[in-house]
Amino acid sequence: MMAEEFGAVRAETLSRDYVLSGLGGRTVEQALAGGVSAKEVWQEVCAEFDVPPERR
């Protein structure tokens, strides 16, 4: 879903490098590795980057 929304390269960079406060100060990759559900991670990404509701 991130690749569809942001493009493959940017999605990879965001997943690896961007720290989200809503995920406890972790990156997407760290949160997923720590057991946070993909749905919860996606919701936090959408909130952070103002993804419109129809694409969430």
Contacts in CASP RR format, 6 or more apart in sequence:
PFRMAT RR
TARGET T0000
AUTHOR 0000-0000-0000
METHOD contacts of the structure
MODEL  1
MMAEEFGAVRAETLSRDYVLSGLGGRTVEQALAGGVSAKEVWQEVCAEFD
VPPERR
1 42 0 8 1.000
2 11 0 8 1.000
2 14 0 8 1.000
2 15 0 8 1.000
2 28 0 8 1.000
2 42 0 8 1.000
2 45 0 8 1.000
3 11 0 8 1.000
3 12 0 8 1.000
5 11 0 8 1.000
5 49 0 8 1.000
5 51 0 8 1.000
5 55 0 8 1.000
6 14 0 8 1.000
6 49 0 8 1.000
14 28 0 8 1.000
14 45 0 8 1.000
15 27 0 8 1.000
15 28 0 8 1.000
15 29 0 8 1.000
16 27 0 8 1.000
16 28 0 8 1.000
16 29 0 8 1.000
17 27 0 8 1.000
18 27 0 8 1.000
18 28 0 8 1.000
18 48 0 8 1.000
19 25 0 8 1.000
19 26 0 8 1.000
19 27 0 8 1.000
20 26 0 8 1.000
20 27 0 8 1.000
20 28 0 8 1.000
20 31 0 8 1.000
20 44 0 8 1.000
20 45 0 8 1.000
20 48 0 8 1.000
22 44 0 8 1.000
22 47 0 8 1.000
22 48 0 8 1.000
23 30 0 8 1.000
23 31 0 8 1.000
23 36 0 8 1.000
23 41 0 8 1.000
23 44 0 8 1.000
24 31 0 8 1.000
26 34 0 8 1.000
26 36 0 8 1.000
28 41 0 8 1.000
28 45 0 8 1.000
31 40 0 8 1.000
31 41 0 8 1.000
31 44 0 8 1.000
32 38 0 8 1.000
32 41 0 8 1.000
42 56 0 8 1.000
43 56 0 8 1.000
45 51 0 8 1.000
46 55 0 8 1.000
46 56 0 8 1.000
END
